[in-house]
Amino acid sequence: MNLIASLDRAIFEPVFLSDGDGPLAEALGAGGVEIVRGRGVGVSFRHPFHAFGAIGRQAIHLKSWKIDLLHANGFFWNTDVILAAWMLRVPVILHVHNPVTVSFQNLVRFAARKVLFCSRFEMGNARHFNRIRHKAEVFYNAIETAAMGGGVSIRKELGLKDGQVAVGTVAQVAHRKGIDILMETAAILLRERRDLVFLIAGPVGTGEAEYARRMYALAEGPELRGHVRFLGPRSDIPDFLASLDLFLLPSRAEPFGIALIEAMAAGDPVVASRVGGIPEILSSPEIGRMVDPLAPQAFAQAVREILALPDRGRAMAEKARLSVAQRFDIASAGQRLKKIYLDLL
């Protein structure tokens, strides 16, 4: 959404390939983006007739949709579409948001004219990166910082009482996101003070049902009951962030950390893990605290330090807000993306 929103619509006409209806396609369509129906698939030349047939069909589609440039996610999805664009000499950009291995037999690495990584961390950890080094660069995820900073507090609706301190996160309920670390951190801090409430906004991660069940059970234990709440997926994230006193992101792995920059744009003081792309976001202790090692005691200490500040970290949060606006706003991302597109075209 934000990538497309950053485009200069006087120059570019975005076309989104969707294999069905859903919130993303609906939102893009409402924003004037042309939605074309189709399904990209992976192809293997172990089955050449199937592969060439799939690529040929996608080439016909790309011609009918009048596509001049293809911007696709990763190395492993929609390979028939990517190879069809390559065959038609349509410039291809591959955008990497997850760990990647650039396999020798991976043909899309040849199709790509440009490979964008969501962080220096992901670029540095790409296996066999030398195969694409000459056409790779970092392109950070971007957000509408003004929109994220424009939320209205909904503390009453969230059940927060006067005097309570709200510590929250926006994350899937998943082991990778460190929800268990958050729970243990909460237990440590609640032994010292009972005015804290921990709020988790986000859905259960794919394949994480048993993990989520354990986390929900912990939240109902005598130590945490009423002080840890799972809110499920929400569509009011700016308002949720505006209701927090502190944002906590105890992830075990994080390619970039878009929830973190959203919290910073909302003006929340932040505590996050020193993993993945997060050090590229929290480039100075003046704009947020990073925790290493990823231990509940360390997170508890970082939360203590911020809440003990005379302003509970609001001066730090204001510096963070300005930093995010300068580095990760969609306006500046759009200017850079325009240059990348026009150079390829």
Helices and strands as residue ranges (DSSP letters): H 2-5, E 15-18, H 23-30, E 34-37, H 48-64, E 70-73, H 79-87, E 92-96, H 108-111, E 112-117, H 120-124, G 129-131, G 133-135, E 136-138, H 145-148, E 165-170, G 175-177, H 179-190, E 196-201, H 209-219, E 228-232, H 237-242, E 246-249, H 258-265, E 270-273, H 278-281, E 289-291, H 296-307, H 314-327, H 330-344
